[in-house]
Amino acid sequence: MAAGAVTEDYPQEIDEQLTTFDSSVNAVKTMLEKLMSMSRNDVMQKLDPLEQAKLDLMSVYTLNSLFWMYLVTKGINPREHGIKQELERIRTYMNRVKEITDKKKAARLDKGAASRFLRSALFDPDDKESKKAASKKPADAPSEAPQRKRPKQS
């Protein structure tokens, strides 16, 4: 088939879009072939539960998106079809997985480090010297240096 005959079947304006679509379909096909060449059980055993959930959600979302496109090509409005609710349901699960992932990445408080940080930030060298001097004197002897009180911090 000649190249000129192909361009007569559709408007020139969409030629670039069709080329992009064709390359995208080929990329999806390559990924699917790679995924289908491996046993699902082998793939799942290598992943932790969170990664398994991500893979399952990605697969289901991709299949439903492809079905959405199929409905569009057949002239059926997918917004009036049950596929819309299914895609929304999958999106809610994807958001849940994202929340779990974000919680795992969130910073955690190291209580020991925080207490050391605060202790050193509130360190008063005069207070330490007076405590050493008081510990060297007998308990019944009055202290000569008055103890400084720290201002109350809230």
C-alpha positions as CSV (number, residue, x, y, z in Angstrom):
1,M,0.0,0.0,0.0
2,A,1.4,3.4,-0.9
3,A,2.0,6.1,1.6
4,G,-0.2,8.5,-0.3
5,A,-3.2,6.2,-0.2
6,V,-3.0,6.0,3.6
7,T,-3.1,9.7,4.1
8,E,-6.2,10.0,2.0
9,D,-8.1,7.9,4.5
10,Y,-7.9,10.4,7.3
11,P,-7.3,14.2,7.6
12,Q,-3.7,15.4,7.7
13,E,-4.3,17.3,10.9
14,I,-4.4,14.1,13.0
15,D,-1.4,12.5,11.4
16,E,0.9,13.4,14.3
17,Q,-1.6,12.4,16.9
18,L,-2.1,9.0,15.2
19,T,1.7,8.5,15.1
20,T,2.0,9.3,18.8
21,F,-1.0,6.9,19.5
22,D,0.6,4.2,17.5
23,S,3.9,4.5,19.4
24,S,2.1,4.5,22.7
25,V,0.2,1.3,21.7
26,N,3.4,-0.4,20.7
27,A,5.0,0.6,24.1
28,V,2.0,-0.9,25.9
29,K,2.2,-4.0,23.8
30,T,5.9,-4.4,24.6
31,M,5.2,-4.0,28.4
32,L,2.4,-6.5,28.3
33,E,4.4,-9.0,26.4
34,K,7.2,-8.7,29.0
35,L,4.7,-9.0,31.8
36,M,2.9,-11.9,30.3
37,S,6.1,-13.8,29.6
38,M,6.7,-14.2,33.4
39,S,4.6,-16.4,35.6
40,R,2.3,-14.3,37.8
41,N,3.2,-16.4,40.9
42,D,6.9,-15.8,40.3
43,V,6.4,-12.0,40.0
44,M,4.1,-11.9,43.1
45,Q,6.6,-13.9,45.2
46,K,9.3,-11.3,44.6
47,L,7.1,-8.5,45.8
48,D,6.1,-7.4,49.3
49,P,2.3,-7.1,50.0
50,L,2.2,-3.4,49.3
51,E,4.0,-3.8,46.0
52,Q,1.6,-6.7,45.1
53,A,-1.4,-4.4,45.8
54,K,0.2,-1.7,43.6
55,L,0.7,-4.2,40.8
56,D,-2.9,-5.5,41.0
57,L,-4.3,-2.0,41.1
58,M,-2.2,-0.9,38.1
59,S,-3.3,-4.0,36.2
60,V,-7.0,-3.6,36.9
61,Y,-6.9,0.2,36.2
62,T,-5.1,-0.4,32.9
63,L,-7.6,-3.0,31.8
64,N,-10.6,-0.9,32.7
65,S,-9.0,2.1,30.9
66,L,-8.5,0.0,27.8
67,F,-12.2,-1.0,28.0
68,W,-13.2,2.7,28.4
69,M,-11.3,3.4,25.1
70,Y,-13.0,0.4,23.5
71,L,-16.4,1.8,24.4
72,V,-15.4,5.1,22.9
73,T,-14.4,3.5,19.7
74,K,-17.7,1.7,19.5
75,G,-19.6,5.0,20.0
76,I,-20.8,4.1,23.5
77,N,-20.6,6.9,26.1
78,P,-18.5,5.4,28.9
79,R,-19.7,8.0,31.4
80,E,-23.1,6.3,31.2
81,H,-21.6,2.8,31.5
82,G,-20.7,1.0,34.7
83,I,-17.0,1.3,33.8
84,K,-17.0,4.8,35.3
85,Q,-18.0,3.6,38.7
86,E,-15.4,0.8,38.5
87,L,-12.6,3.2,37.7
88,E,-13.7,5.5,40.6
89,R,-13.6,2.5,42.9
90,I,-10.1,1.5,41.8
91,R,-9.0,5.1,42.2
92,T,-10.1,5.1,45.9
93,Y,-8.1,2.0,46.5
94,M,-5.1,3.6,44.7
95,N,-5.4,6.6,47.1
96,R,-5.5,4.2,50.1
97,V,-2.3,2.6,48.9
98,K,-0.7,6.0,48.4
99,E,-1.7,7.1,51.9
100,I,-0.1,3.9,53.3
101,T,3.1,4.5,51.3
102,D,3.2,8.1,52.5
103,K,2.8,7.1,56.1
104,K,5.7,4.7,55.7
105,K,7.9,7.5,54.3
106,A,6.8,10.0,57.0
107,A,9.4,11.1,59.5
108,R,9.3,9.3,62.9
109,L,10.2,10.9,66.2
110,D,13.2,9.4,67.9
111,K,12.4,10.1,71.5
112,G,15.9,9.5,72.8
113,A,17.4,11.9,70.3
114,A,14.7,14.5,70.9
115,S,15.3,14.4,74.7
116,R,19.1,14.7,74.2
117,F,18.5,17.6,71.9
118,L,16.3,19.4,74.4
119,R,18.6,18.7,77.3
120,S,21.6,20.2,75.4
121,A,19.5,23.1,74.3
122,L,18.4,23.9,77.8
123,F,21.9,23.3,79.3
124,D,23.0,26.0,81.8
125,P,26.8,25.8,82.6
126,D,26.3,27.9,85.8
127,D,23.7,25.5,87.1
128,K,26.1,22.5,86.5
129,E,28.9,24.2,88.4
130,S,26.7,25.0,91.4
131,K,25.5,21.4,91.5
132,K,29.1,20.1,91.5
133,A,30.0,22.5,94.3
134,A,26.9,21.5,96.3
135,S,27.7,17.9,96.0
136,K,31.3,18.4,97.3
137,K,30.1,20.3,100.4
138,P,28.6,18.5,103.4
139,A,24.9,18.2,103.4
140,D,24.5,20.3,106.6
141,A,26.6,23.2,105.3
142,P,24.6,26.0,103.7
143,S,25.4,26.8,100.1
144,E,27.1,30.1,99.5
145,A,26.1,30.6,95.8
146,P,22.3,31.0,95.4
147,Q,20.8,28.6,93.0
148,R,19.6,30.2,89.8
149,K,16.1,29.2,88.8
150,R,15.4,28.8,85.2
151,P,12.5,30.7,83.8
152,K,9.5,28.5,83.3
153,Q,9.1,27.6,79.6
154,S,5.8,26.6,78.1
